[in-house]
Amino acid sequence: VSWLFNPTRSEITSLDSGNIDDILNNADVALVNFYADWCRFSQMLHPIFEEASNVIKEEYPDKNQVVFARVDCDQHSDIAQRYRISKYPTLKLFRNGMMMKREYRGQRSVTAIADYIRQQKSNPIREVQDLEEISSLDRSRRNIVGYFEQKDSDNYRTFERVANILHDDCVFLSAFGAISKAERFSGDNVIYKPPGENAPDMVYLGSLTNFDLIYAWTQDKCVPLVREITFENGEELTEEGLPFLILFHMKDDLESLEKFQQEVARQLISEKGTINFLHADCDKFRHPLLHIQKTPADCPVIAIDSFRHMYVFPDFSDLSVPGRLKQFVLDLHSGKLHREFHHGPDPTDVAPGQPIQDLASSPPESSFQKLAPSEHRYTLLREKDEL
């Protein structure tokens, strides 16, 4: 009668390089457990993850509605590297094969994981019943409003896919039929309403059935080019795997922030996707400033955090010099900043008359100061392995 004391074991899908794309691409929602057998926390999570899968599969029996899967990162290090997995266990959510940038950070319990999946399956779009609701939107948020002739349409299904992915970054609303008619003078319509009472609306002009186009447009509107790093989102930003270009500024110093935003947009728009553009409160981030031998009194300060070292932009007043900020980022990508960090300025940067042989024995004269050991990570970006 031993079976009376054993919980039902769920068949968690094991992913490998041969099946991962097919399984994830065909799943509306997939929760993937990236684990290592030697990890105690991974071992503790296995039965919880399996039982949560049992609960959810009772509610969503279609195998493609919700998939619970796992990856043995020791056996499939290529997959772990592909998704930038650096700690175990890590639970990542996927929608139609696309990995969401925010990993699951809730309680490691059956109830919490099941509730998380139910939340992910809920409709991220609020349907408005009167256009007056649009005029009273919270304009401190980023709002995306879709006006459609009918809900059962390819246009709306594409809009819904986009909302499922970006609902943490924007508020999504929709109106249908007679209610939306006034806004559909040239067919179904999607509009972005940016923060600010007087900020002008922006209209999406591309194909509403082309997911890639409308997703790229919506992501551009929902995710600011320069984001604020906080204690709450710091680890999530790190897990995106891109180095940081950070402006440290006093909270009420909006002038420096505006200058930084303008120059990032002017000089570095082509670098989007290779580096994250961030700003941080000097008072809250005193510890990272100490790594670069700075205090809030020195702010505003611009620095790059490569997760190996930090490098300081020479002088904030040089921010508006054409090409100077871009060169700083290009020097990161080329390895020049790392090279100078360890060996001093390149020979081509030596002042006329300075003997090149002195570089090895004298302290680096580079503008980029030596900050932290190669294992540098913000202390606020703690690993959260506890169950």
Secondary structure, 3 states (H helix, E strand, C coil): CHHHHCCCCCCCEECCCCCHHHHHHCCCEEEEEEECCCCHHHHHHHHHHHHHHHHHHHHCCCCCCEEEEEEECCCCHHHHHHCCCCCCCEEEEEECCEECCCCCCCCCCHHHHHHHHHHHHCCCEEECCCCHHHHCCCCCCCEEEEEECCCCCHHHHHHHHHHHHHCCCCEEEEEEHHHHHHHCCCCCEEEEECCCCCCCCEECCCCCCCHHHHHHHHHHHHCCCEEECCCCCHHHHHHCCCCEEEEEECCCCHHHHHHHHHHHHHHCHHHECCEEEEEEECCCCHHHHHHCCCCHHHCCEEEEECCCCEEECCCHHHCCCCCHHHHHHHHHHHCHHHHHHHHCCCHHHCCCCCCHHHHCCCCCCCCCCCCCCCCCCCCCCCCCCCC
